[in-house]
Amino acid sequence: MKPAELIVLNFEEIRRRSIKVWRSIPTDYLDWKPDEEAMTCLEMVRHVLDSEHYYHLAILNRGSLEHYDSPFDKQPIVSIEQEITLSEPLRASFIEMAGSLTAEDLSHILIDRSDSGYIRTLGDMLLRVGYHESIHTGQLLDYLRTAGVHRVNIWD
């Protein structure tokens, strides 16, 4: 298996597990958050999906964007399913890009996010994208535990 194929497989596995968690959030808990400074469950899902799109554009730009016009800002947050549907074409484009990369691309292309404190190879940046989503999936599981809500088993 080529490196880009492994990265795409990892993205798909992370998203499959994320969606399991997202769809398991009871409707009456979508606006729940552990404290006033936290994101709600639904806001966190949007954050993950919007961040992936931002990262995709930053990768194409080879660095942070001076201006980001989020397609998510044009839609009110209504439901998990709406968020997933809105993200599908953006996700398909991101996965297509990731799958087209060569091993040389992954190790030689640099992504300059010095405004966020780092410059990394494209391979490292792609792993960070997956890590970001994974962290928030775990955070949502903790939200559900804190709220006393059943948590779906993601370890299948």
N, C-alpha and C positions, 0 to 999 in steps of 0.2 A: 504494500500500500504506500502511495506517495504521501509526503508530509502534508500537502494541502488536503488530501482525502481524509487524513486523520484529524486535522483541524475541523473540517466540516462535520465529520462523524461526532466529534466532541460537541460542537455547537448544536447539532440535532439532538443529542442525548440530553444536554443541559436544558434545551427548550422543552423537550418532551416531559421532563420532570417538573419544570417550572409550570407548564400548563396544567399538569396534574394538581399541583398545589393551588394555582389560581382558580381553577374550576371547582375546587373543593371549598372555597371560602363561602360560607353561607351569605345570602343576599343581605341579611340584616347586619352583617359584619363588614361589608365593603367599605363603609366610612369609619370603621373603628381604627383607633390608633392608641398606642400605649401612653402617650402624653401629648401635650399641646404643641410641642415643637417637632413631633414626628410626622411622617407622611401617613396618610390613611392606607389601608390595604390596596384600594383601587389606585390611589396616586402612585404607590410603589410599582404596581404593574406598569402603569404608563411611563414612569421614570425608566424602567428597564427597557421597554420597547423604544422609547424616544432616544435613550442613550445609545442603543445599538445603531440607530440611524445616524446619530451625530458621529459616532466612531467610524462608521462606514465613510461618511463624507470627509472626516479628518484623515482617514487612510488615503483616500483618493487625492486629497490635498497635500499629502505628505506632512501634515502637521495640523495644529489647532486651527479652527476657523475664526476669522475676525468677526464674522456675523453669521448667526445660525437662525434660519427661519424654519421653525419646527412645523411639520405638517400636523402634528398632534395638537398644537395650539389653536388650530382652526376648528376643532371639534370639542364639544363638552364631554367630560368623562361621564359615561352612563353605565356601562357594564363591562365585565371581563370579555365577553364575546365580541362586543364592539371594538374593544382595544385590540384583540387578536386579529379581527378582520381588517382593521385599519392598517395594522402592521404587516400583513401578509405580502403585499407587493414589495414593500421596502425590504423585508426579510429575504424574499426570493432574490432580489438584486444583490444583497449582501452575501448570501450563500454562493451565488454564481461567481461573484468577484473572488471570494475566498477559495473556491474550488479551482479557479483558473491560475492560481499562483504556482510558480516553480519553487523548488528548494532554494535556488539562488535568490529569488525575490524575497523569500522569507528571511534569509540571513543577511542580505546586502542592502535592501531598501530601508532607509531610516525614517522614522516618524518623529517629527520635532514637536513635542508638547512641553517645551521648556517653560512655557507659561504655567504649566501644572507641575513642573519640577522634574521632567524627564525627557530624554531622547532615547528611543529604543528601536530595535529592529522591528520590521513588520511582523515577523513570527511572534516576537514577544508581545507586540501590541494586540495581535489577534487573541493570544492566550489571556491577556488582560480583559478583553471584551467578554470572553466566556466566564472568567473569574468574577467579574462585576455582576453578571446575572446570577451566578451561583450564590454569591454572598447574599443578594437580596432574596433569593428563594429561601435560604436558611433563615433570614430575618423574618420573612412572612410566617415560616413555621413557628418561630419563637413568638410572634404576635398571636398566633392561634393558640399556642400553649398558654400564654399569659392571659388571654381572654377566656380560657377554659373551653375552647372549641376543639372538637375532634380533628386530628391531623391525619391526612392521607399518608399511606405508606409509599414513599418514593423509592424504596430500596428493593425494587422487583428484579 
